[in-house]
Amino acid sequence: MASRARRRSAAVRLVTLSSDVGAAYAAQMKAVLLRELPPERVVDLAHDLRAHDVAEAAFVVRAMAERFPAGTVHLVVVDPGVGGHRAPLGVACADGSFAVGPDNGVLVPLVRALGGGTAYRLDPRRVSATPRVGTTFDGRDLFAPAAARLALGVPLDRLGRRSRLSRPATTGPRRLPHGAVGRVVHADRFGNLVTNVPTAWLPERPGALLVRIGGRQRRLPRAANYEAGAARRPVVLGSSFGTLEIAVPRGRADDRLGVTAGAPVAFAWGPTAAARRRKG
C-alpha cells in the first residue's frame, strides 16, 4: 500500500507557489492544491514578494523557479490587476514545465528561461466546477485549481484556448565602452540592491567604480564578498543572481542610498571612471 502511494505521488508533478499575498491568503491557495495533491508535491517559494511589484517579482521568481526539475508547475500570483482586463494564463514551456498566473509580465522571464512556451487563456468553466467567490482572488479560485489539474496530468488545452503571452514594456541593461546602465531589479530583505547589469560585463580588474544612483554619483570600491567590504560603507560586488549588486556590509544599502527596486543605475569603470574622477 505504501509503495503504491509513493508511486502515485511520484507521478504527480511538483507545484511551486510564489506570491505577494502573505501567509494568510497563501494558505487559502495551498488548501486548494492540497485537496488534490500529496503535500510533498507542493513547494512554497515565497509569499513576501513586494506587493504589486510585478517587475521585481518576475526577476526573483525566475531565479528561484528555473532551478526546479523540468516538468514542474510554477504558480505565480502577483496580480494587481486581478478581475480586470489582464488575461489569466497557463503556459506550456519548452522543457515540459508549466507557468500559471496573470498575463501582466510576471511570467515572462521564467518562461524565457525555460525555453519559451505556448500560452493558453484559462477558462474558469473548464478549470473548476466550483464557482469563483467574487473577482478579487483568482489565485485561489482560478490559478490554484488550474495548477492542480496540470500537476495531475490534465492537458493544458483542455483548460482554455490558445492565446499570447504579453511582453512587458521594459528595457534591459545597456553596455557602454567603459560602463553600463540598467536598473535596480530587487531589493532583498538585507537591503542589498541587486541590479540587472551582468557581473560578467566588468573587466577583470575594474578598480573602484563610479556609480550614479538615487540622483547622486558616488565612487564605490569593488568587493569580492561582504566580509571584504568596510562595515557601513557601500560597495559593489557580484550578486548570487549573476548581476552587480550594491551593498552596505552590516548595513542596508536601500536606506543608505535612499532607493529601492525600479531605480535607474549607471556604472562607469576603467578610463571613463578615472576621467570623471579628475573632473570631479
N, C-alpha and C positions, 0 to 999 in steps of 0.2 A: 504493500500500500504506500509506504513512504517513498520507495523508488519511483512509483508511478506518479506520485505528486511532484517529485523533483523533475521528472521528465516533462510534466505539464508546465511547470514553472519555467524550465529552460526553453520551452517552445514559445513562451511569451516574450515579446520584445521589451527591452528596457525602456522606461519613460523617464526623462529628466523634466524637472519642473522649476521654472525661473519666473520671478515676478517682482513687482514693486508694491505689492498689496499688503505686506506684513503678514505676521503669523496667523492671525485670526481668519482673514479671508483665504489665505493659502490653505488652511486646514479644511475649508469647505471644498476647494478644488481637489485636495488629496482624498477626501472622503468619497468623491465621485469615482476617482481612479481605483480606490481600494475595494469598492463594491464589486469590481470586475477583475482586478489583477492581484496576484500574490504580492504581499508587502515588499518582498525583497526585489521586486522588479520596478519599484518607484523610487527615484533618487531626487531629493531636494537639492538644487544647486544654490539658489539664493532667493530670498524674499525681501531683502533690504536694498534692492536696487533703487537709485534715486527716483522719487516719484515723478512720473510723467516725462522723464528724460529719455526719449527714445534713442537718441544717438549714442549716449553713454551706455545704455543697456545693450544696444546692438554690439558694441565693441566688447563689453565684458562677457556677454553670453557666448559670442563666437569663441573667445579664448577658453571659456570653461567647457563648452559643449563639444567642440570639434575633436577633443581627445577621447571621447567615448567610442565604444565599438561601433563599427558600421552596422546599420540596421536599427539604431536607437531612434525612438520617437522623442523629439525635443519640443516640449510645450513651453511657450514663452508668452507671458501676459504682462505687457507694459502698454497700456491701451487707453490713453487719454481721450480718444475719440469714440469710445465704446457706445454702441447704439446709434452712431451717426453713419456717414457715407462710406467710411473705410470698409473694405471687404474682409470677412473672416476667411482665412485661408488654411489649407493644408498643402504642403509642398513635398512631392516625392523627389528626393535628392539622388544624385548620380551614384552615390556609394551604397544605396539601399536604405538610407536613413529617411526620416520624415521630420519636417518642421511644421508646427501648428501654432497659429497666432494671428494677430491683426496685420493687415496689409498697410502698415504705416512706416516701413523701413526697418523695423526691429529684427526681422528675419533675414534680411538681405546679406549681411556679412557672413553669417553662418552658412546659408545656402551656397554662397560662393565658395567658402572653404571646403564644403562637402561635394564640390564638383559641379554646382549648378543643379537645376531641377525643374520639374513641371508642376505648375500651380493649379489648384482647384479651389473654387469658391464653395465653401461649405454651405450646405442646405440644412437648416435646423430640422426640417421634417424628415430628412434622411438620416440625420445623425442620432437623434434620440426621440423616443416616443413620449418622454416627459416634457411637458410644456415649459418654456422659459418663464422665469419669475421676473417680470419687469424687463428693462432694457439696459441695465447698468452692470451686469456681471456675466458677460459672455465667457469669462474664464471658467466659471463653474458650470454654466448652463449650456455651453456650446463647445468650447475648446477642450475641456477635460473629457467629456463624453467622446468627442472625435478622437482624441489621443488614445483613449482606452480601446476603442474599436480597432484602430490601426495596430495597436500593440497585440491584439488578439488575431490579427491576420486579415481583417476586412479590407478589401482593395479600396484605395482612395477614390477611385472613380465611382464607387457606389455611394459616396458621401457628399458628392457635389458635382459641379460641372467645370470644365476647363476654363481657366482664367489666366491672368497675367500678374506676375509679381512686380509691383511698382518699384521703381528705382528712386531712392531718396535724392533730393537735390543738394547733395553735399560734395565738397571738393576734398580731394586727398592732399597729402603733403606735396610740396614742390621743392625740388632740389635746385640749388644755385651753385655757381662755380666754387664758392668758399662758404657755403652755408645752406640753410633750408628754412622754409616757412611751413607752418602747419597750425595745429590747434591742440589744446588740452582735450583729450577724449575721456579721461577718467580721473576722478579724484578719489583715492581709496580711503579706507577707514583711518589710516595713519596720517592723512593729509598730503600724501605724495601726489604730485601732478604728473600723470602719465600722458605723453603726447603721442601723436600719430607719425612722428618723424622716425624712420628706421635707424636704429643704432648703427647698422652697417654703413650708413652714409658718412659717418665720421671718419676722418683719416686716422691712421694708426696711432699717431701721437699728436692730438689736436691742441694740447696745452689748454689754457683757460679759454672759455667761450664767452662771447658777448651774447646775451640773451635779452630780447625785448619781450616783455610780458607785463600785463597789467598797466600799460601806459608808461612804463619806465624801462630804461636799458641798464642792465647790470652785467658786470664781469664776474662770471661764476667759474670756479675750478671744476675740472672733471675728476670724479672719484671712481675708484674701482668697485667700491661697496659702501654700505652705510658706515661701517666702522672707520673707513679711511677718511671720511669727511669730518671736519671740525664740528663739534657739538654746537647746535643752534645756528649754524651758518649754511645758507643754501648752496647746494652742489648740483651738478648734472651727472647722471650715471645711466647705464643701460638697464632698462626695466626687465622684469620677467616676461613681458609681452613682446620683447624684441624691439622696443622703441625707446626713445630718450625719455627720461624722467627727471623732473626737478624735485629734489627732496631737501628737507632740513633734518639732519640726523638728530634724533631725540627731540624733535620738534615737529611742527606742522607747516609745510610749505604753503598750503592753501591760506592759512591765517596770516603767515608772514608776508606773502606776496599779494594777498587780497584778491585772489582769483579762484575759480573752480572750473569744472568741466564746461567746455564750449569756448573758453578764452583763446584768442589767437596768440601764437608764439612764433618768434623768429630767432634762429641761431646763426651766429657767424663765427668762423674759425680760421686759423691759418693767417695768410697775409691780410685778408679783409678785417679780421678781428684786430690785428696789430695796427693797421692803418686807422681804424676807428678809435682805437685807444689813444693814439698820438693826437688825433683831432680833439678828443675829449680832454 
